[in-house]
Structures are given as structure tokens and as C-alpha cells.
């Protein structure tokens, strides 16, 4: 499929798809006219890339990780190295810290909202 169709199927811009290709995250054959031609499996690959970016991984880490994942179901393949496992564990720990920080921030906001709502309700009486 051409880049425009892949973009439509995944909701990812053509510019991002070109970036993924440049970073070695996505591969396309070239037609005789020089157009990119992606396999159907590229849809799953792009979805997986988007999920990994959303998790906060950088493109170089994603490039290391993708060969260790099956595109169709996102499950692990058997080729993950001990070094990659250590790197991914560190990434997961970073995500866990970010989640804890966000929860603390939300709790502070909830306290401020509750306090402000209480003052507003008392002033309206």
C-alpha cells in the first residue's frame, strides 16, 4: 500500500511515517516509480510504534525493541537480549515514577479544587 493509504489506516501523518522509516522503525519497498510500497503488516507495525512512543520510549529504544515483538499481536519474540531486558526494565521503572508523580500532582490539584469549591459554596450562601 502507498504511504497515503497507510497514513489513513493508522491515523499517522505521512511525515511521521517517513520519520519512522528514516529511524529504521518501518520499512517499505520502492515501486519502479520510486513510491513507497508498504506491506499490509505495516499497519500493525505503525500501531505498535505509536503505542511505544506513547509509553515514552525514544525512537532508538523502539528500534531496539521492535525486532523482539511480533507485529500481529504485539507479543514478545524469543530474540530479546539480557541487555535489552535491562534497558526496558529501566524504561518501565521510569514510567512508574512518572505515573507516581502524576498521581501526586493530581492529588494536589484535587485538594485545591476541593478547597476552592468549598469557599465558593460558602460564599454563595
Buried (B, 14 or more C-beta within 10 A) or exposed (E): BBBEEBBEBBEBEBEBBBBBBEBEBBEBEEEEEEEBBBBEEBBBBBBBBBEBBEBEBEBEBBBBBBEBBEBEEEEEEEEBEEEBEEBBEEBEEEEEEEEEEEEEEEEEEEEEEEEEEEEEEEEEE
